[in-house]
Amino acid sequence: MKACKAWLELARISNLPTVISNVIAGAVVGAICFHLTAAEATNALFTPSLAWLSLSIPCIVYSAGMMLNDACDANIDAKERPHRPIPSARVTRTTVFVVGFALLALAIALALLTRSPHVLNATIALVIIVLLYDFLHALHWSSVILLAIARALASLIPMLAFAQSESSSIFTSAAIALPIALAAWTLALSILARTEVSATRMLAQPRTIGWLIACFALIDMTAMRIVSAWIPAVLCAALFFLTRASQRVIAGS
């Protein structure tokens, strides 16, 4: 049981609902770009197809990135956060590296199965960005820009998959507003968190940070309301509350 909880902590599982929310919103917006109505776009979410693979890619990469982040920060955490899974010897650093890289490889394999060059290229970009952040984030504060790009890609990958032949038009349409909004929120949140860490060497207001992380789902909900996709909007709202409930059980930072 302790080992299971350790892996949940490593994957920041309590924040994963916000990535699922990003994925849902991105997929619906992408389907609408493919000239589907909001109702048809919603139905597409529940239609088994290779496009479903794109829904899992950002979630897998997110979990892998969080694990590798802890593996890269093991020495720092040993001094500042000894309760984390690796410093507390609940999981070995080597095992975390192996699992993290295996998950990233799985994400790329799933992208290949979609047979979409747009999804594959975006997935490879996401994996590279996650690796760059994990290995370089301690060197300079500007690495938060990589986090912002990664969060944008979480919605962009399913958007490209569901847009199908219209993928290239996404970058010239209003659809790109969703990834941009998610990136902007990530940037603001990351700068706030880093400021607090710099000031106290720990998050001064972890509850506030938790609320702000959960708000990713509210951004997605707003996007779904704008396009009148009411069922996805309700799902995104539910994921907001799930995130907040999960953060009370498993630390999200």
C-alpha positions as CSV (number, residue, x, y, z in Angstrom):
1,M,0.0,0.0,0.0
2,K,2.8,2.4,0.9
3,A,4.5,1.6,-2.5
4,C,1.3,2.3,-4.3
5,K,0.8,5.7,-2.6
6,A,4.4,6.5,-3.3
7,W,3.9,6.1,-7.1
8,L,0.7,8.2,-6.9
9,E,2.6,10.9,-5.2
10,L,5.4,10.7,-7.8
11,A,2.8,11.0,-10.6
12,R,1.1,13.9,-8.9
13,I,-2.1,11.9,-9.5
14,S,-4.2,14.5,-7.7
15,N,-3.5,17.0,-10.5
16,L,-4.1,14.6,-13.3
17,P,-7.8,15.4,-13.6
18,T,-6.8,18.9,-14.9
19,V,-4.9,17.2,-17.7
20,I,-7.9,15.1,-18.6
21,S,-9.9,18.3,-18.6
22,N,-7.4,19.8,-21.1
23,V,-7.7,16.7,-23.3
24,I,-11.5,16.8,-23.3
25,A,-11.6,20.4,-24.2
26,G,-9.0,20.1,-26.9
27,A,-10.7,17.1,-28.5
28,V,-14.1,18.9,-28.6
29,V,-12.6,22.1,-30.1
30,G,-10.7,20.0,-32.7
31,A,-13.8,18.1,-33.7
32,I,-15.7,21.4,-34.1
33,C,-12.8,22.6,-36.3
34,F,-13.6,19.5,-38.4
35,H,-17.0,21.1,-39.0
36,L,-18.9,19.0,-36.5
37,T,-21.6,20.5,-34.3
38,A,-21.0,20.7,-30.5
39,A,-23.3,17.7,-30.0
40,E,-21.5,15.7,-32.7
41,A,-18.1,16.7,-31.1
42,T,-19.4,15.5,-27.8
43,N,-20.5,12.2,-29.3
44,A,-17.0,11.8,-30.9
45,L,-15.5,11.7,-27.4
46,F,-17.4,8.5,-26.7
47,T,-16.8,6.8,-30.1
48,P,-14.1,4.2,-29.9
49,S,-11.4,5.0,-32.5
50,L,-7.7,5.5,-32.9
51,A,-8.3,9.2,-32.0
52,W,-9.0,7.9,-28.5
53,L,-5.3,7.1,-28.3
54,S,-4.5,10.8,-28.4
55,L,-6.6,11.4,-25.3
56,S,-4.3,9.2,-23.2
57,I,-1.0,10.6,-24.6
58,P,-0.9,13.9,-22.6
59,C,-1.9,12.1,-19.4
60,I,0.9,9.5,-19.8
61,V,3.5,12.2,-20.6
62,Y,2.3,14.3,-17.6
63,S,2.7,11.4,-15.2
64,A,6.1,10.4,-16.6
65,G,7.2,14.0,-16.4
66,M,6.3,14.3,-12.8
67,M,8.1,11.1,-11.9
68,L,11.2,12.2,-13.7
69,N,11.0,15.6,-12.1
70,D,11.3,13.9,-8.7
71,A,14.1,11.7,-9.9
72,C,16.1,14.7,-11.2
73,D,15.4,16.6,-7.9
74,A,16.2,13.7,-5.6
75,N,19.3,15.3,-4.1
76,I,17.5,18.6,-3.5
77,D,14.5,16.9,-2.0
78,A,16.7,14.9,0.3
79,K,17.6,18.2,2.0
80,E,14.3,20.2,1.6
81,R,11.6,17.6,1.2
82,P,12.8,14.4,2.8
83,H,9.2,13.1,3.0
84,R,9.0,12.7,-0.8
85,P,9.0,9.1,-2.1
86,I,12.6,8.9,-3.3
87,P,14.4,10.6,-0.3
88,S,12.2,8.6,2.1
89,A,13.4,5.4,0.3
90,R,9.9,4.2,-0.6
91,V,11.0,4.1,-4.2
92,T,14.4,4.0,-5.7
93,R,15.7,6.7,-8.0
94,T,16.8,4.2,-10.7
95,T,13.3,2.6,-10.8
96,V,11.7,6.0,-11.2
97,F,13.9,6.8,-14.1
98,V,13.2,3.5,-15.8
99,V,9.4,3.8,-15.4
100,G,9.4,7.5,-16.4
101,F,11.3,6.8,-19.7
102,A,9.2,3.8,-20.4
103,L,6.0,5.9,-20.1
104,L,7.4,8.5,-22.5
105,A,8.3,5.7,-25.0
106,L,4.7,4.4,-24.6
107,A,3.3,7.9,-25.4
108,I,5.3,8.0,-28.6
109,A,4.2,4.5,-29.6
110,L,0.5,5.5,-29.1
111,A,1.1,8.6,-31.2
112,L,2.4,6.3,-34.0
113,L,-0.7,4.2,-33.8
114,T,-2.9,7.3,-34.5
115,R,-1.3,7.4,-37.9
116,S,-1.4,11.2,-37.7
117,P,1.9,13.0,-38.4
118,H,0.5,16.1,-36.6
119,V,-0.2,14.1,-33.4
120,L,3.2,12.3,-33.7
121,N,5.2,15.5,-34.1
122,A,3.3,17.2,-31.3
123,T,3.8,14.2,-29.0
124,I,7.6,14.1,-29.8
125,A,7.7,17.9,-29.1
126,L,5.9,17.4,-25.8
127,V,8.3,14.6,-24.7
128,I,11.4,16.7,-25.6
129,I,10.0,19.7,-23.7
130,V,9.2,17.6,-20.6
131,L,12.7,16.1,-20.6
132,L,14.3,19.5,-21.1
133,Y,12.3,21.0,-18.2
134,D,13.0,18.0,-15.8
135,F,16.7,18.1,-16.4
136,L,17.2,21.9,-16.7
137,H,14.5,23.6,-14.5
138,A,16.8,24.0,-11.5
139,L,19.3,26.0,-13.5
140,H,17.1,29.0,-14.4
141,W,13.7,30.4,-13.7
142,S,12.9,30.8,-17.4
143,S,12.4,27.1,-17.7
144,V,8.8,27.8,-16.6
145,I,8.2,28.7,-20.3
146,L,8.7,25.0,-21.1
147,L,6.0,24.1,-18.6
148,A,3.7,26.6,-20.3
149,I,4.3,25.0,-23.7
150,A,3.8,21.5,-22.3
151,R,0.4,22.4,-20.9
152,A,-0.6,24.0,-24.2
153,L,0.3,20.8,-26.0
154,A,-1.8,18.8,-23.6
155,S,-4.9,20.3,-25.3
156,L,-3.3,20.6,-28.7
157,I,-2.5,16.9,-29.2
158,P,-6.2,15.7,-29.0
159,M,-7.2,18.8,-30.9
160,L,-5.0,17.8,-33.8
161,A,-6.3,14.2,-33.7
162,F,-9.9,15.1,-33.7
163,A,-9.5,17.9,-36.3
164,Q,-8.2,15.2,-38.7
165,S,-7.7,16.7,-42.2
166,E,-8.3,20.2,-40.8
167,S,-5.4,20.0,-38.4
168,S,-3.3,22.6,-40.3
169,S,-6.1,25.1,-40.0
170,I,-6.1,25.1,-36.3
171,F,-3.2,27.4,-36.1
172,T,-5.1,30.1,-38.1
173,S,-8.4,29.8,-36.2
174,A,-9.8,30.8,-32.9
175,A,-9.2,27.2,-31.7
176,I,-5.6,28.1,-30.8
177,A,-7.0,30.4,-28.1
178,L,-7.5,27.4,-25.7
179,P,-3.8,26.2,-25.7
180,I,-2.7,29.9,-25.4
181,A,-5.0,30.4,-22.4
182,L,-3.7,27.2,-20.7
183,A,-0.1,28.3,-21.4
184,A,-0.7,31.7,-20.0
185,W,-2.2,30.3,-16.8
186,T,0.6,27.9,-16.4
187,L,3.2,30.6,-16.8
188,A,1.5,32.8,-14.2
189,L,1.1,29.9,-11.8
190,S,4.7,28.7,-12.2
191,I,6.1,32.2,-11.6
192,L,4.0,32.5,-8.5
193,A,5.1,29.1,-7.2
194,R,8.7,29.9,-7.8
195,T,8.5,33.2,-6.1
196,E,7.0,31.6,-3.0
197,V,9.7,28.9,-3.0
198,S,12.4,31.4,-3.4
199,A,11.1,33.4,-0.5
200,T,10.6,30.5,2.0
201,R,12.1,27.4,0.4
202,M,8.7,25.9,0.6
203,L,5.2,26.8,-0.7
204,A,3.9,29.4,1.6
205,Q,0.3,28.9,0.6
206,P,0.0,25.3,-0.7
207,R,-3.8,25.5,-0.6
208,T,-3.8,28.6,-2.8
209,I,-1.5,26.8,-5.3
210,G,-3.8,23.8,-5.2
211,W,-6.8,25.9,-6.1
212,L,-5.0,27.6,-8.9
213,I,-3.9,24.3,-10.4
214,A,-7.5,23.0,-10.2
215,C,-8.6,26.1,-12.1
216,F,-7.2,24.6,-15.3
217,A,-10.4,22.6,-15.5
218,L,-12.4,25.8,-15.1
219,I,-10.6,27.3,-18.1
220,D,-11.6,24.2,-20.1
221,M,-15.1,24.5,-18.8
222,T,-15.4,28.1,-20.0
223,A,-14.1,27.1,-23.4
224,M,-16.8,24.3,-23.6
225,R,-19.5,26.8,-22.6
226,I,-18.3,29.2,-25.3
227,V,-18.8,26.5,-28.0
228,S,-22.0,25.3,-26.3
229,A,-20.7,21.8,-25.6
230,W,-22.6,21.4,-22.3
231,I,-21.8,17.8,-21.5
232,P,-18.0,18.4,-21.8
233,A,-18.5,21.6,-19.8
234,V,-20.1,19.6,-16.9
235,L,-17.3,17.0,-17.2
236,C,-14.6,19.7,-16.9
237,A,-16.4,21.2,-13.9
238,A,-16.6,17.8,-12.2
239,L,-12.8,17.4,-12.8
240,F,-12.2,20.6,-11.0
241,F,-13.9,19.3,-7.9
242,L,-12.2,15.9,-8.3
243,T,-8.8,17.7,-8.4
244,R,-9.6,19.6,-5.2
245,A,-10.8,16.4,-3.5
246,S,-7.7,14.4,-4.6
247,Q,-5.4,17.1,-3.4
248,R,-6.6,16.5,0.1
249,V,-5.4,12.9,-0.1
250,I,-2.3,13.1,-2.4
251,A,-0.1,16.2,-2.4
252,G,-0.2,17.9,-5.8
253,S,3.1,19.7,-5.4
